[in-house]
Amino acid sequence: MHGHVVNQIINDDGIFPNNPTLPVMVYKGAIQLHPDDEPECILALFEKNNWKNGWKNGIYDYHHYHSNTHEVLGIFCGVADVQLGGPEGICVELNRGDVVVLPAGVAHKSLSSSDDFLCVGAYPAGAEYDINYGEENERARAIENISKVKVPLLDPVYGESGPLPEHWNFQHQK
């Protein structure tokens, strides 16, 4: 029903806090896009599930993370190799229709992408996001912020029936 789903905890590497309780979720081929679809159709899907404050762009080519909110990325076109969790983290190849849900604190960076790569992003309940770069002076505040970010009620793609609430609520209660 939900296609191929990858979920992985990415622990603190000493520079990037990442998230020791909530796994990164990668949904391969989660969104069926038609040739005449526009990027707004992904934003509309996310918005329907209360992931708002959306944008359309690429993924920054430097390690960064958000300490005050989770983030969803939906791939509209092209392909990118993205590193999650900082320089020692995991690499994933993202293609059209893939979705990545990043818990607060998880670093992400585009290693390479095709010229036509375009993704859209959004945040639970339209949160305003901060940007952190793994600098020592951010760390204490960022770790405190991450601990306060609530688990969203809805999966950005599948709503109440998606894997996110199941994986995140289960993980979060440990």
Buried (B, 14 or more C-beta within 10 A) or exposed (E): EBBEBEBBBBEBBEBBBBBBBBBBBBBBBBBEBEEEEEBEBBBEBBBEBBBBBBEBEEBEEEBBBBBBBBBBBBBBBBBBBBBBBBEEBBEBEBBBBBBBBBBBBBBBBBEEBEEEBBBBBBBBBEBEBBEBEBEEEBBEEBEEBBEEBEBBBBBBBBBEEBBBBEBBEEBEEE
